[in-house]
Amino acid sequence: MCGSLYSSAVKLGFAVLVLSIAGNNDVNAQQWENVGSSANVSAGGSSFNNLVVDNTGNYYLSYYDVSVQKGSVQKFNGTAWSYVGGSAGITNSFATYNSLSINTAGTDLYYTNQGSGLEVRHFNGTSWTQLASAATSTINYHASAVAPSGVLFTYSTLGSGTVKRLVNGAWEQVGNAGFSNGAAFAEMVIGTNNKVYTANVASGVRVYENTTTAMSSDPWALVGGSIVDAASSGEQYTSDIAIDSSNNLYVAYVSNSANSRKVNVKKFNGTSWEQVGNAYFSAGGVQHVALAVTSSGKPYVVASRWENDNFLRNTAYQLDSASNTWSTFGGDFISDGEATYNDLAVDNVNNYLLLAYTQGNTKVKRIAIPSPSSNSSCNNTDPGTNVGDLGCVTFNYKGQSVTYTTVRGADGKIWLQQNLGSSQVATSLSDADSYGDLFQWGRWDDGHQVRNSSTTTVPSPNSPNGLSSSSFILGSWWGGNDLNDQWTATSNSVTAVNGADPCKAVGPNWQMPSQADWTAAKNAEGINNPATAYESKLKLPAGGNRSFTDGSFGFVGQRGYFWSSTPTGLGAKYLYVGTTIGNPSAGAPRGQGSSVRCIKPASDALSVTDFSKNNSVGIHPNPTNGILYIKSDSQVQNISVSNLVGQKMVAEFRNNQIDMTSLVKGIYIVEVEFKNGQKVSKKIIKN
């Protein structure tokens, strides 16, 4: 199931086993990593996957195991998967419907399955014990969850929808039976408020509530007094429910045919069900929906596309809280073939989103998610003096407080290590969550830069002081291309010749990089293609661009386009990172949408200029790959090289050259003493 830290439930569907041929990982999903050394966790074919995570970050996985025709449970301990209990196949026979749940302390694991009624097994850390069955008649759809008190609950098709709890080895009925008009695609979560919530599909998505202490005479109540929404039923048009640490309820489901069977998410606000993000947001009809919510309340959804194109490949979605819209998380598709029986879980200990799905075998992947405490932990400290040192900065962007990582670049300057509008530092060159927004030159954080912004025509006057729209401009924006135009103003001092620098929002010393800044960074970092751009200290992703002619997107995941503040007679300069080139002198029309990466060049950061004001002395190149050349009218008496904590380094001096090739990358102080008594010191960056 995909619930919170406090509960777990099961992904359910038809008893027909849907299998496909396993293949290689999808290139569009390269930021998702396999959990374990192999892409396949199950020994063979599988279905009905369930994930739970304990309070120390161990992962548990259950599934119907075709290789033994029984239900199996495995555990990932941070290094490898192993069978819980020592071997595969813990059930007596088929277990095409099953669920997995764990108590809050992580000490008791429960596995339920379709067998002789509703079979229940308990693992106490050493061995499995079969408990009394929660139902003796045939059941298929069911779910399980553990209350904060440690009591196990089940919800099944028994009696057209019945919940039971296990007390002292005996099962007690919770609330009235038959309350849910069946239990198709049954799900259940239990909150810290000691309320039990069930979800199922029956003439729409239905969520019911009762208390963990309810007796059979205490009726179940429909949450919000009505169904959540009209929904599809049959096939694998599943729904899912999740709860956060504040006991907020979320539901994901497949909409009805009138809404094209697209995925949708709603949240209960205490009175009624409200829309979460944009409605019916998947690219097409879907099946095998799963939902997970972080303890702080950030929802994630995965669904498999139920259409002829990319049939049953699965996609994960995340909610952008700033724009209140859903976007893909980790690429357009995660699988490279048909993916069924999706299940999601959140590893709150290590900040991962976990996904289990069947593609021939069961596969488990994960992707890092931002820490929910990142904003509160940032003290706005600049990076240290070593190349690659990290810091952070908190500022307001798109009307919300955000925290970004900062880095000491190889050029000695402080940079944001993220594009404006991104949700994280790039984890690969095609990490969609690191792309960020695409700005038109001279424009600021007015909404035009978001990737799903609408389009409009050029304003009148066609300059920054003529802007009144949050749309992306099609046509020759700021078409005069005067070389005196600038992109350096603050948001309240825009003129006809000076647009507002969006980097000013980061802080007073932050600004758009100039062409010279990009040239220095490109040379110091060795940026020559998208791979080296990502491998650099700046972690530049290939976010692509947006066309000023029709608003379409180009080369997303393939090339990088990063604006500078430098104008040209045809538009403006930008750093272009192409297949085989890093070009800081590229130019484009000002209407092109490109990434923005901010710099803090005038910080108490480092300077690559001489400490001495004597311009007759030259020490170059800076940065250097190892050999420094000294140019002076005076003869050199002595040289010394030290790191930034004062340790003397070994560097050979001969023929007015200092050999630093044996030194590690970093920043050094080079002091040169001349025979005329003059001394010159300089900070040198060694690549």
SVG drawing of the C-alpha trace seen along z (x, -y; Angstrom):
<svg xmlns="http://www.w3.org/2000/svg" viewBox="-25 -53 93 78">
<polyline fill="none" stroke="black" stroke-width="0.4" points="0.0,0.0 1.1,-3.5 0.3,-5.1 2.1,-7.0 4.6,-5.9 1.6,-4.9 -0.2,-2.4 -0.1,-0.1 -2.5,1.4 -2.5,3.5 -2.7,3.1 -5.4,5.3 -6.9,6.2 -8.2,9.2 -7.0,12.7 -5.8,12.8 -2.0,12.6 -0.7,9.9 2.9,10.5 5.3,8.9 8.8,9.4 11.5,7.7 14.0,5.5 16.6,2.9 15.9,-0.2 14.3,-3.1 16.7,-5.8 14.0,-8.3 14.0,-7.0 17.7,-7.0 17.3,-9.0 15.3,-6.1 17.8,-3.6 17.3,0.1 17.0,1.1 19.5,3.9 22.1,5.2 19.6,6.5 16.7,5.0 14.6,8.0 13.8,8.7 11.4,11.7 12.8,15.0 10.3,15.1 6.9,13.8 4.9,11.9 1.8,9.8 0.0,8.0 3.0,6.1 3.0,4.4 5.7,2.2 6.1,1.0 9.0,-0.7 9.8,-0.4 11.0,-3.2 14.7,-2.5 14.5,-2.5 14.2,1.2 12.1,2.1 9.6,5.0 8.0,6.3 5.3,8.9 4.0,10.4 2.5,13.4 5.5,15.5 4.8,17.5 8.1,19.4 6.7,21.2 2.9,20.4 2.8,19.0 3.1,15.6 6.6,14.4 8.0,11.7 11.4,10.1 13.4,7.5 16.0,5.0 18.4,4.1 20.2,1.3 22.4,3.6 20.6,6.7 17.2,8.4 16.6,11.6 13.5,13.7 11.8,12.9 11.8,16.2 14.6,17.6 12.8,18.9 10.3,18.1 6.7,19.1 5.2,18.7 1.6,19.5 -0.1,22.9 -1.0,22.2 -2.0,19.3 -1.9,15.8 -2.9,13.6 -4.5,11.2 -2.4,10.2 -1.5,7.3 1.5,6.4 1.5,4.1 3.9,3.3 3.5,1.8 4.8,-1.7 7.9,-0.3 8.8,1.9 8.9,5.0 5.8,6.9 5.1,7.7 1.8,9.0 1.0,10.7 -2.5,11.5 -3.6,13.5 -6.4,15.1 -6.3,18.8 -8.6,20.7 -10.6,17.6 -8.5,14.6 -5.3,16.1 -3.1,14.1 0.6,14.6 2.8,12.8 6.6,12.4 8.1,11.5 11.7,11.0 12.6,14.7 9.8,16.8 6.4,16.7 3.3,17.9 -0.1,18.5 -2.8,16.8 -6.5,17.3 -8.1,16.5 -10.0,13.2 -12.6,14.8 -13.3,18.4 -15.3,17.9 -13.7,17.1 -12.5,13.5 -10.4,11.7 -10.1,8.0 -8.8,7.1 -6.4,4.8 -4.6,4.6 -3.2,1.9 -1.8,1.7 -3.1,-0.8 -0.8,-2.9 -1.6,-0.5 -0.2,2.4 -3.5,4.0 -4.0,5.5 -7.0,4.6 -8.3,6.1 -10.9,4.9 -12.3,7.4 -15.2,8.4 -16.6,10.5 -20.3,9.6 -20.1,7.0 -17.4,5.0 -16.3,5.9 -13.5,4.6 -12.1,6.8 -9.4,6.4 -7.3,9.0 -7.5,8.9 -5.8,11.6 -5.8,14.0 -9.5,13.6 -11.1,11.5 -13.7,8.8 -16.0,7.0 -15.4,3.3 -18.6,1.3 -21.4,2.7 -20.9,5.2 -21.7,4.4 -21.1,0.7 -19.1,0.1 -21.3,1.8 -18.5,4.3 -14.7,3.8 -13.4,3.7 -9.9,2.4 -9.9,2.3 -7.5,0.0 -7.1,-1.0 -5.1,-3.4 -5.1,-4.2 -4.2,-7.6 -2.5,-8.6 -6.0,-10.0 -7.1,-6.3 -9.5,-6.5 -9.7,-3.8 -10.3,-4.8 -11.3,-2.5 -11.4,-3.2 -13.0,-1.2 -14.6,-1.6 -18.4,-1.2 -20.5,-3.6 -17.6,-6.0 -14.7,-6.2 -15.9,-5.8 -14.0,-6.5 -15.5,-5.5 -14.3,-6.1 -14.7,-4.6 -12.7,-4.4 -10.2,-1.8 -12.4,-0.9 -15.7,-0.8 -18.0,2.1 -20.2,3.9 -23.0,1.5 -21.1,-1.6 -21.9,-2.4 -19.3,-3.4 -19.7,-7.0 -19.0,-8.2 -16.2,-10.7 -17.5,-14.1 -21.0,-12.7 -20.7,-11.7 -18.5,-9.8 -15.1,-11.4 -15.8,-11.4 -17.2,-9.3 -14.7,-6.7 -14.0,-3.8 -14.4,-0.3 -13.4,3.1 -10.1,4.1 -7.3,2.4 -9.0,-0.9 -7.7,-1.1 -7.9,-3.7 -5.6,-4.3 -5.7,-6.2 -2.9,-7.7 -2.6,-9.8 0.1,-12.2 1.4,-12.8 -1.3,-15.5 -4.0,-12.9 -4.9,-14.6 -6.5,-12.1 -5.6,-11.9 -7.2,-9.7 -5.9,-8.9 -8.1,-7.1 -9.0,-6.5 -11.7,-9.0 -14.7,-7.8 -15.0,-7.7 -16.4,-11.2 -13.1,-12.4 -11.1,-10.1 -10.2,-7.7 -7.3,-9.9 -5.8,-9.9 -7.0,-12.4 -6.2,-13.2 -8.4,-14.7 -7.8,-15.7 -10.3,-15.8 -10.2,-19.3 -12.2,-18.4 -15.5,-19.2 -15.5,-18.0 -13.2,-16.6 -11.2,-19.2 -9.2,-19.0 -5.4,-18.6 -3.6,-20.4 -5.0,-20.4 -7.8,-17.8 -7.4,-14.7 -3.7,-15.4 -2.3,-12.3 -1.5,-12.4 -4.1,-9.7 -6.2,-7.0 -4.5,-5.0 -4.6,-1.9 -2.7,-0.5 -2.9,-3.7 -0.8,-4.0 -0.4,-6.9 2.1,-7.9 2.3,-11.0 5.3,-12.2 4.8,-12.8 4.8,-16.5 2.0,-16.1 3.6,-16.0 1.7,-13.6 3.2,-11.4 1.2,-9.3 2.2,-6.5 0.0,-5.1 0.4,-3.0 -0.9,-4.4 -3.8,-2.5 -3.6,-3.5 -2.2,-2.1 0.9,-4.3 3.4,-3.3 0.9,-0.7 1.0,-0.2 4.4,-1.9 4.3,-3.7 4.8,-7.3 5.3,-9.0 3.8,-12.4 4.5,-15.0 2.6,-18.1 4.4,-21.4 3.1,-23.4 4.1,-26.7 2.1,-26.3 -0.4,-23.8 0.0,-21.6 1.1,-18.0 4.3,-17.2 6.1,-14.0 8.7,-12.9 11.8,-11.1 11.1,-11.2 8.1,-10.5 8.2,-6.8 9.9,-4.6 9.5,-1.2 10.6,-0.3 7.7,2.1 4.3,3.0 4.2,2.2 1.4,3.6 0.6,3.8 2.3,0.5 2.8,-0.3 4.4,-3.3 5.9,-4.0 7.9,-6.7 11.2,-6.1 11.0,-9.0 14.3,-8.0 16.4,-8.4 14.1,-10.6 13.3,-8.2 10.2,-7.5 9.9,-3.8 8.1,-2.1 7.4,1.6 5.9,2.9 5.7,6.0 7.4,6.1 7.8,9.9 9.5,10.0 8.8,7.6 11.2,4.6 11.8,2.1 13.2,-1.3 13.7,-4.5 14.4,-8.2 15.6,-10.8 13.0,-13.4 13.8,-16.7 14.0,-16.7 10.9,-18.2 13.1,-20.0 15.4,-21.6 14.0,-25.1 14.3,-25.2 17.8,-23.8 19.4,-26.4 21.3,-29.1 22.2,-31.0 25.9,-30.2 28.0,-30.6 30.1,-27.7 33.6,-27.3 36.7,-28.3 37.4,-24.9 36.1,-24.2 33.0,-22.2 32.1,-23.3 28.4,-23.6 26.1,-26.1 22.5,-27.1 20.3,-30.2 16.6,-30.7 14.6,-33.3 11.1,-33.9 10.4,-32.6 6.9,-32.4 5.4,-33.6 6.9,-30.9 9.9,-30.4 12.4,-28.1 15.8,-26.8 18.5,-26.2 21.9,-24.7 24.9,-26.9 28.4,-25.8 31.9,-27.2 32.6,-26.8 36.0,-26.0 36.2,-29.7 36.3,-30.6 32.8,-32.2 29.7,-31.3 26.8,-29.9 23.4,-28.5 23.8,-24.8 20.2,-24.7 18.4,-26.4 15.7,-28.9 12.4,-27.1 14.0,-23.6 13.0,-21.5 16.4,-19.9 20.1,-19.7 20.4,-17.6 20.8,-13.9 21.5,-13.3 21.8,-15.5 18.2,-14.6 16.7,-15.0 13.4,-16.7 13.1,-18.0 16.3,-20.0 15.4,-21.7 13.6,-24.6 11.9,-27.4 12.6,-28.9 12.9,-32.7 12.7,-35.2 15.7,-37.6 15.0,-40.7 11.9,-39.2 11.5,-38.2 9.5,-36.0 6.1,-37.1 4.8,-33.6 5.8,-33.5 8.7,-31.3 6.9,-28.2 6.8,-25.5 3.1,-25.3 2.4,-29.0 0.1,-30.2 1.3,-32.3 0.5,-35.8 1.6,-38.4 4.2,-41.1 3.2,-43.9 3.0,-47.6 5.5,-49.2 7.6,-46.1 10.0,-46.5 10.1,-45.6 7.9,-48.6 5.2,-47.4 4.8,-44.0 1.5,-43.3 1.0,-39.6 2.2,-36.4 2.2,-34.7 5.1,-33.6 5.5,-36.0 5.5,-34.7 7.2,-36.9 10.1,-39.3 10.1,-40.2 12.1,-43.4 12.9,-43.3 15.0,-46.5 18.0,-44.6 19.8,-47.7 23.3,-47.0 22.6,-49.4 19.7,-47.3 20.4,-45.6 19.0,-42.8 20.2,-44.2 17.3,-46.1 15.4,-45.2 11.7,-44.3 10.6,-47.8 12.9,-49.8 12.2,-48.4 12.7,-50.7 12.4,-50.6 16.1,-49.7 16.6,-47.6 14.7,-44.4 14.4,-43.1 17.1,-40.6 15.4,-37.5 18.5,-36.6 18.1,-39.7 15.4,-37.7 18.1,-35.4 19.8,-38.3 21.4,-41.7 24.7,-40.3 23.2,-37.9 22.9,-38.6 22.6,-37.2 26.0,-35.9 27.6,-37.8 29.1,-36.3 32.5,-36.7 31.2,-34.8 30.1,-31.9 33.4,-32.0 35.4,-31.7 33.1,-29.0 33.1,-27.0 36.9,-27.0 37.4,-26.3 34.9,-23.5 35.8,-22.0 32.3,-22.1 32.4,-20.7 29.1,-18.7 26.0,-17.8 27.8,-15.1 30.7,-17.4 28.2,-20.1 26.4,-17.8 29.6,-16.4 30.8,-20.0 30.5,-21.6 27.6,-23.6 25.6,-20.4 24.1,-21.9 21.3,-19.8 20.1,-19.6 16.8,-21.5 16.3,-22.4 14.7,-25.6 11.3,-27.1 10.6,-28.5 9.6,-32.1 7.8,-31.3 5.3,-28.8 6.1,-28.1 7.2,-24.5 10.1,-22.9 13.3,-21.7 16.1,-19.4 14.8,-18.8 17.0,-16.2 19.6,-16.7 21.1,-20.2 21.4,-23.1 20.7,-26.8 21.7,-29.3 21.1,-33.0 23.8,-35.6 23.1,-39.3 25.1,-40.3 23.0,-41.8 23.8,-41.5 22.6,-43.2 20.5,-40.1 19.3,-39.3 21.5,-38.2 24.3,-35.8 23.9,-32.5 25.9,-29.4 25.1,-26.7 25.9,-23.2 25.5,-21.0 26.4,-17.5 30.1,-18.3 30.5,-21.9 30.2,-24.3 29.9,-27.7 29.5,-30.8 29.4,-33.1 26.2,-31.7 23.5,-34.1 19.7,-33.8 16.6,-36.0 15.4,-37.5 12.1,-35.7 13.7,-32.3 13.0,-30.6 16.2,-29.5 17.4,-28.5 18.6,-30.9 21.5,-30.1 22.5,-32.8 26.0,-33.9 27.3,-35.8 30.6,-37.2 31.0,-40.1 30.8,-38.1 33.5,-37.8 34.2,-35.1 37.4,-34.6 39.1,-36.9 41.4,-35.8 43.0,-39.1 46.4,-40.0 46.4,-41.0 49.1,-43.4 48.0,-46.4 51.3,-46.2 50.1,-45.5 53.7,-45.0 53.7,-41.5 51.8,-38.7 51.0,-35.2 48.9,-33.3 46.8,-31.4 44.2,-31.5 42.6,-29.0 45.4,-26.7 45.7,-23.0 49.0,-22.9 51.7,-25.2 51.8,-28.9 53.9,-31.4 55.4,-34.4 56.0,-37.6 58.0,-40.5 60.8,-42.9 62.5,-41.7 64.1,-38.4 62.4,-36.0 64.1,-35.3 61.7,-32.8 58.2,-31.3 55.9,-29.5 52.6,-27.8 50.2,-27.1 46.6,-26.0 43.9,-28.1 44.6,-26.9 48.3,-27.9 49.9,-24.5 53.0,-24.7 52.7,-22.7 55.5,-21.2 55.7,-22.9 58.8,-23.0 59.9,-26.4 62.1,-26.6 62.4,-29.0 59.8,-31.4 57.3,-28.5 55.6,-27.0 54.7,-23.4 51.5,-22.6 50.4,-19.6 51.0,-17.2 48.5,-19.2 44.9,-18.3 42.2,-20.5 41.5,-23.5 42.4,-27.1 45.9,-28.0 47.9,-31.1 50.9,-31.6 53.5,-34.1 56.3,-35.4 59.3,-37.3 61.4,-39.2 65.1,-40.2 64.1,-43.9 62.2,-43.1 58.7,-43.2 56.3,-40.4 53.1,-39.5 50.5,-37.1 47.7,-35.7 44.8,-33.2 45.1,-30.6 42.5,-28.0 44.0,-24.6 41.8,-22.5"/>
</svg>
